[in-house]
Amino acid sequence: METDYITENTLAASFLDLYPVSKGHTLIVPKRHVRQIWSLTEDERHAIFELVEKNKAILDQKYHPDGYNIAINSGAAAGQSVFHCHVHLIPRYWNEEPRRKPVPGQFLVPPERPQFKGMD
């Protein structure tokens, strides 16, 4: 599957989520295959969060969200279903559909998203 990058640097890249929670939902990933955030180098962590900031600026200009969720699920027990480290940058809007509004302490996944089995 090919995808167009929104932003990239030498160690990381970003693209739109195929199953977005909201308009502009973006994923930021390391270019090196790493299963969990704990295995990233310091340079990779810096590169990823540099792109989080760049993408936020792009999303602010394009969609004018009211807030953001930044999420990292690390391990199957934490809800990780794709075992390549990734950061979700999710714009949030006051006028979102009720089923997709943020709930304190809970990360919502769209119900239509497929579940990935046996990838851990």
C-alpha positions as CSV (number, residue, x, y, z in Angstrom):
1,M,0.0,0.0,0.0
2,E,1.4,3.4,-1.0
3,T,0.6,6.5,0.8
4,D,1.6,10.2,0.2
5,Y,3.5,11.7,3.1
6,I,2.2,15.0,4.5
7,T,5.6,15.8,6.1
8,E,8.8,13.9,6.6
9,N,12.3,14.3,7.8
10,T,15.3,11.9,7.8
11,L,13.9,9.7,10.5
12,A,10.1,10.0,10.4
13,A,7.1,10.6,8.2
14,S,3.4,11.5,8.5
15,F,0.3,10.6,6.6
16,L,-3.5,10.7,7.0
17,D,-5.0,7.8,9.0
18,L,-7.0,5.4,6.7
19,Y,-9.6,5.1,9.5
20,P,-9.8,8.6,10.9
21,V,-11.4,9.4,14.2
22,S,-11.9,13.0,13.0
23,K,-11.2,15.2,10.0
24,G,-7.4,15.5,9.6
25,H,-6.5,12.5,11.9
26,T,-2.8,12.0,11.1
27,L,-0.2,9.3,11.9
28,I,3.4,10.1,12.5
29,V,5.8,7.1,12.2
30,P,9.5,6.3,12.4
31,K,11.0,5.3,9.1
32,R,12.8,2.4,10.7
33,H,10.6,-0.5,11.7
34,V,10.1,-0.3,15.5
35,R,7.3,-2.0,17.3
36,Q,6.9,0.3,20.3
37,I,7.9,3.7,21.4
38,W,10.3,2.3,24.0
39,S,12.6,1.0,21.2
40,L,13.0,4.4,19.5
41,T,16.3,6.2,19.6
42,E,16.4,9.7,21.1
43,D,16.9,11.1,17.6
44,E,13.8,9.2,16.3
45,R,11.7,10.5,19.2
46,H,12.8,14.0,18.5
47,A,12.1,13.5,14.7
48,I,8.6,12.2,15.4
49,F,7.6,15.1,17.7
50,E,9.1,17.6,15.3
51,L,6.6,16.3,12.8
52,V,3.8,16.3,15.4
53,E,4.4,20.1,15.7
54,K,4.7,20.6,11.9
55,N,1.5,18.7,11.3
56,K,-0.4,20.6,14.0
57,A,0.5,23.8,12.3
58,I,-0.8,22.4,8.9
59,L,-4.0,21.2,10.5
60,D,-4.5,24.5,12.3
61,Q,-4.4,26.3,9.0
62,K,-6.5,23.8,7.0
63,Y,-9.2,22.7,9.5
64,H,-9.1,25.1,12.5
65,P,-9.7,22.4,15.2
66,D,-10.8,23.3,18.7
67,G,-8.3,20.9,20.3
68,Y,-6.1,17.9,19.8
69,N,-5.6,14.4,21.1
70,I,-2.0,13.0,20.8
71,A,-2.1,9.2,21.4
72,I,0.4,6.4,21.5
73,N,-0.8,2.8,22.1
74,S,2.1,0.7,23.2
75,G,1.4,-3.1,23.3
76,A,-1.7,-5.1,22.6
77,A,-3.0,-4.6,26.1
78,A,-2.9,-0.9,25.5
79,G,-4.9,-1.1,22.3
80,Q,-2.0,-1.3,19.8
81,S,-3.3,-3.1,16.7
82,V,-0.6,-2.1,14.2
83,F,2.8,-3.2,15.5
84,H,4.9,-0.4,14.0
85,C,5.3,2.5,16.4
86,H,3.0,5.4,15.5
87,V,1.7,8.6,17.1
88,H,-1.9,9.7,16.4
89,L,-2.4,13.4,16.1
90,I,-6.2,13.8,16.2
91,P,-7.8,17.2,15.7
92,R,-11.0,17.6,17.8
93,Y,-14.0,19.8,17.1
94,W,-16.9,20.9,19.3
95,N,-19.3,19.9,16.5
96,E,-18.2,16.3,16.2
97,E,-20.6,13.4,16.0
98,P,-21.5,12.4,19.6
99,R,-20.0,8.9,19.2
100,R,-16.7,10.4,18.4
101,K,-16.5,13.0,21.1
102,P,-13.5,12.6,23.4
103,V,-14.3,10.9,26.7
104,P,-11.9,11.6,29.6
105,G,-9.5,8.7,30.1
106,Q,-10.7,6.9,27.0
107,F,-9.3,6.7,23.4
108,L,-12.1,6.1,20.9
109,V,-11.5,4.1,17.7
110,P,-14.1,4.3,14.9
111,P,-16.4,1.2,14.9
112,E,-15.8,0.6,11.2
113,R,-12.1,0.1,11.7
114,P,-11.0,-3.5,11.0
115,Q,-9.4,-5.5,13.9
116,F,-5.9,-6.9,13.2
117,K,-5.4,-10.4,14.6
118,G,-2.1,-12.2,15.1
119,M,0.2,-9.3,14.4
120,D,1.8,-9.2,17.8
